[in-house]
Amino acid sequence: MSSKNLLMPHMARVITSDGNRNLKRGFFELRRKLSPSLNVVTFYHRVNDPYSYLLLQAIPRFLEDFNISLEIEFVLDLPEELNHEQEKLEQYALYDAQRLARFHNLVFPKNPIQPSKADTLKATSTLLKHKDRPKLLHLVTEVTSALWGISTTTFKSCSNRYGGLAEKETRKLIAQAKDRLVNHGHYNSGMLHYGGEWYWGIDRLGHLAERLSRPGIQRDTGDIADYQRQYRHALQGYSTLKRRPKKVETLDFYFSFRSPYSYIAAERIFKLADLYKFPVNIKPVLPMAMRGLSVPKAKRMYILHDTKREANRFGVPFGKIADPLGEGVRRCLALFPYAKAKGKERAFITTIATAIWSEGADVCKDSVLEPLVTKAGLDWGDAKPWIDTEDWVAIAEKNRNDLFSLGLWGVPSFKYGNTIVWGQDRLWALEEAILSEDK
């Protein structure tokens, strides 16, 4: 084993540690008090991004609750190497944004259509022309709402009223904004950046609110609990049955051993299944990096820090990591059919994933894998021969094709009846589907 592999779990634990994060935040706070100009939240807005539009609607109240300044960057073309499957994401985001808007009492079209490239460029051009105006946030809301067809005026009328920059100048400015986004360590829109950390959309606004809940920044109107609404189901721990559904469906759970988000979703989804008595069909897939899709360092680092925040929220141990990419993933996938045949697939993936993501377990080694298999309630003597089988290849490929047929590409993903969900932060949507009267 290389020295890098030996050091990785310890390096990851340091990088993701609360102490390291708090040290960085403390240093930033000292600088902020000496230089109030640092008390700025930067919003990377893309006018045709549904998540960016929903976040835009939440920002005015956020500014009332916290004594911060807002800076808006207008991005359009995101770095392709960091944003895979953009067409699938665009289609899914339209559907998901409707659900998210309803959950947070925001507005989004009932029958959304992705704005055209021409109108998107024109809207961005308009906002860039007026970027230095005093009430920019109001204009951004007006133009973006008109673009999405949620306005008392048409987009054409709005565009004619405010005008815009020449296309050459517009493209130059959005290219510069993209460079600033990437140079600061991110790759997506609908992002808030404050004090060296990133917060994505409505879903992570609670984390930023918690960070800003300190004297001199939080105003009397600010109620942190309101910003944690999206965690209400998780905080209950699925220990309280709301009501027994008349019937239940089988939940398809698309899972990857290399996905930290899959790991922090697994125990919670199984608790939900036990509560409402529905079966779970676990469908493991190969990670993107083993499907020919690169995951650059900037993306890996953001995911690492974001998962740590979410893991802390849900009380899930996380941080001492041994990356299973390659042989480790292959061995776990090879053992999965055996675990499923024995009815231990749930125990198997939670045991293995916990070891990978919080105990630094190198599952490439038999000496590490054997006690984990035993802990999952399986016999190592029976399990070991499965490591050299290839049955898992066809299973993982079928699961990948099934995932793609749903219009999705990443994990964790879930299908319950007609409800299709991507992300560990959408388990509340699954509970809504379970309790839906129209099932």
N, C-alpha and C positions, 0 to 999 in steps of 0.2 A: 504493500500500500504506500502511495506517495505521501510525502510530508504534508502536501496541500490537503489531501483527504483527511489526514489525522488532525490537522489544525482547524478544518472547516467548521465542525460543530462549536468549537470554542470561540472562533471568530464570529460566527453567526450569533452566538449568545451575547457577545459584547455589543455587536452592532444593534441588536434588537432590544437590548436591556433597557428597562425603565430608568435606571441610573444614568446611562449614557444619554438617553433622550432628555432627561431632566437637567443634566449638566449643560447640554446645548441650549435648552430653553432658558436656563438661568443666565447664561452668557448673553443671549439675545436680549433678555429683559434689562440687563445692565446697560447694554448699548442703546436700547430703546428709550430708557429714562434719560440718558445723556443726549440722545438725538431723537426728539419726538417725530421727526420726519420718517423714522423707521416704522412707525405705528400705522402701516398701510397694508391692507389686504388687496392683492391683485387678482382680478377676475378675468380669466381667459375665456372670452365669449365668442361662440360661433353661432351666427344667426339661424342657421338651419339645423342645429343640434337640439333635439327635443329636451335633453337633460339640461342643457345650457339655458334654454328658455324657462324651464321650471325653476331652476336656481335663480334666474333673474327676477322672478316674481317674489322670491323669498328675501331678497337682499334688502329692500327698503325697510322692512321691519327689523332685520338684523342690524342695520345701521342705527335704528332708533334704540335698540337694546344695548349696543356696545359702542363705546367712544373710539371709533377707528375711522380712518380715511379709506376711501375706495378708489382704486385705479383700475381702469378697464383696458384690456388689450383685445384687439379684434383679430382673431385667427380664422383661417378658412381652409387651406390645404394642409392637412396633418401629415407628418412624416410616415410614408407608406411602410417602411421597414419596422415601425413600431405599432402599426395599426392594421392588423390582419382582418380579412373578411369584412371590409367596409360596407359592401352592399348588403350582406346579411345583417350587420349591425344596424344599418339605417332602417331596414324593414322591422326588425325586432324592436328598436327604440320607439317607433311610432306606437306600437301596441303596448309596450311597457310604460311609456309616458302617460298614456291614458289611465292606466291602473295607478300609477304613482300620483298623478294629479288628483284623482279621486280620493286617495288615501290622505293627502295633505291639504285638501280643499283648495287646490289651485285650478287654473283653467288650461285646457288643451282641446283641440278640435275633436268633435265626435267622430268624424270620418277623416282622419288626417291624411294629407298627401305631402310627400317630401317637396319642399319648394324647389323650383327649377334652378339650374346653375346660373342662368342669366339674372334672375331676380335676386338670388343669394348674393351674387357679386355686386349687384346694384345696391342692395341694402347695406352691405359692408362698406361700399364706397360712400354712401350717405353718412354713415356713422363716423367714418374716418375724416370726412370733411369737417365735421362738427365736434371732433374729439376734445377740443379745448374749451367748449362752451360750459358755463357754470352748472347748468342742470342737465348734464349729459345722461344720467341714469334715466331720467324721464323720457328723453328722446330715444334712448336705446330700447326702452320698453314699448314706446309707441311704434317705432319702426319694426321691431321684431314681431310684435303682436299683429301688425298689419301684414307682414310677410306670411304669417301662419293663418291669416284669415280670421283672427279674433280681435276685431277692432271696429269702431264706429265708422271708420274710413277704409277705403280700399288701399291696397299697397301701391297701385299706380298713382293714386291721388297723393299719397304720403310721399312717394318718391319725387313727384313733380314739385311738391311744395318745398322740399328741403334740398333737392339737387344732389350732386355728388362729385367726387373727384374724377379725373380722367382715368381710364382703365390702366394705363401704364403706371401712373402714380399709385393707384390702388393696389396693384399687384406687387409693387415694390414695398409698400408699407406692410402688407400682410406677410410677405416673405420675411421681413425684418422681425415682425411679431412672432412668427414661427421659430425663428432663430433664438429669440429671447426665451420662448417656451422651452425649447430643447436645451439651451445652455443652462437654464435653471433646473433641469433634471426631469422634465416631463414630456408628454407626447400627445396629450388628449385635450379636448375642450371641455367646457363646463367645470373647470378647475378653479379652486381658490388657492392662492399661495400666500403664506404668512410665516415669517420668521424661519425660513428654510424648510417648511413642511407643506405638503400638498393635501387638499381636501376635495374629494370629488362630489360635486352636485349636492342635491338635497340629502342624499344618503349619509354624507359625512359632515353635514353642517353641525350636528350635535357634538362631534369631536372638537371642532373649532370653537364652538360656544363654550365648552368646558375649559378649553385652554385660555379663553379670554375672560373667564369668570373670576376676575381679580379686581381689587380696589383700584379705582382710577380708570378702569376700562369698562367694566360692567355697570350699566346704568340701573336705576331702580325699576325700570320697566322690564328688565331682562329676567326671564324665568327659564332656567336651564332645563327644567322638566319638559317644557314645551318643545325644546329642540331634540328631546330624546324620544319623541313619539314613535319613531320608526323602530325603536327597540322594545316597545311595550310587550310584545309576545315573548321575546327572548328573556326579558327580565322576570316574566312569570315562570320561566323554565318549563313551560308546558306541563305544569303540575295541576292545573285546574281545567276540568272539562266544561266547556261553555254549554254544550248540549250534545246529545247523541245524534249524529246524522242518521237519516232514514236508511241510507245505503252508502257504501264506500266503494271507491275504485282502487285499482292497483297503482301505486306510484312508481314510475320509472325514475331511477336516480343514476345519472351519468357522473361517473367518479374517476379521478385520476390519482394514483399514488404520489405523483409529483406536484399535485395542486394543493397548496396550503389552504385555499378557500374550501376545497372539497373536504379537507380534514376538519376544519372548524364547523362545517355544516353537518357532518355525519352523525355525531351523537345527538344533535338537536333534532335532526329529521327522524331519527329512530325513536326519540322520546315522543315526538308528535305522532308517529305511527302507533306507538303503544297506547297513547292517550285515546286516539280516535279509532283504534282497531282496524287499520287498513294495512294490506300487505305492501312490502317494498321490494321491487325488482332492481337489484344493483347491477348496473351495466358499466363495467370498467372500460376505459379507453386509453390509448397511448397518449402521452403528453405531446403538446405541440412540437417540442424540440425533437421528438422522435418521429414526427410526421412531416419533417422537412421544413418546419416553420421556425425561424430564429426568434429568440427572445433576448434582445439586447440588454446590456447591463442596466441602463436607466430604468427600463421596465421592471427588471428583476428586483432592483432596489426599492422602487416604489411599492411593488407588491409585498415585499418583505416587511416594510415598515407599516403599510396599511393593514396587513394581516395581523401584525402584532397588536395594533390598536383594537381591531375587531375581536381578536382572541381575548384581550384584557376585558373587553366589554362583556363577553359571554362567559368569562371565567374558565377559559380553555388554556391549558399550558402550552407555551409556544416559544421557540427561540433557539434552542440547542438543536441544530439541524444537520443532518447528513443527507446531502442531495442523492436521491436514488437513481438519477438519470442513467439510462443505459442498462447495465446488468442488474442493478437493483430493481428497477421497474419490471424488467423481463422476468425475474425470479418471482416477484410478487404476483404478477399476472398469471404465471404458470401454476402457482399454487391456488389461485382463486377458484378454478373449477372444482378442485378437490374439496375446498372449504364449503363451497355451495352444495356439493353432493352430500356432505355431512350435516347440512343445515346450520353451518357456523359462519356463513359469509359476513354477517354483521359484526360478530366478534372479531373475525379475522381482519377486516379492513380498519376497524377502530383501533385494535391492538397494534397493527403494523403502522398505521398512520401516526398514532400517538408517539410511537417509538422513533419514527423518522423525524417528526417535526418538533418534538420537545425533549427527546432523550439522546439525540445524536447517534441513533442506531444505524450502523452500516449493514444493511440487509443483503449486501453482496457476500457476506461471510456466514457460513453455516453455524458457526459458534454463536453468532448474534441471532440468526433467524430461528434456530431450534427452540430456545426458551420462549420466543414470541409466539411461535406456532402452538407450543404447549399451553401457553397462557390463554390462547384463544379457544382452548378446549379440544385441540386436535392432536393426533398421534404423529410424532415426528418420523417414526419409522415408516408409517404409511404415506406421509406427506412427501418425504424427500425424493422418491422416484419421480414425482410430478414435476420437479424443477427442470428436468431434462426433456419434458414433453413439449409439443408445439400446438396442443389443442387451443391454447389461449389466443393464438394469432388470428384464427378465423373469427373467434368470439369478439375480440377487440375491434376487428375490422367491421364486423356487422354492427356493433354498437356505434362505431364512428359514422357509418352510413345512416343508421337510424337517427343519430343526432343531427346530421346534416339535413335529413328529410324534414326535420322539425323547423328548419331555418336557423339552427344554432350551430355553434362550432367550438365553444369553450365549456369548461366545467367549473363548479358543479352546475348541472342543469337538471330540470325536473319536468316530468309530464304527469299530470293528474287529471284524468278525463280530458276535457278540452283546454285545460289550463296549462300553458307552457311557460316555464320560468327559468331564467338564467341568473345564478348568483346566490350566495349564502345569505344575502341581505333581502331576499324576497320570500322567506319562509312564511311571513305573515300572509302573503298572497295565496299560498297553498292552503293555509288554514281557512281563509275566506272561501276558497273553492270547495273545501270539504263541507263547509257549513251552508253553502249556497242552496237556496230553496228550489232553484230551477234545475237541479241535477236530475 
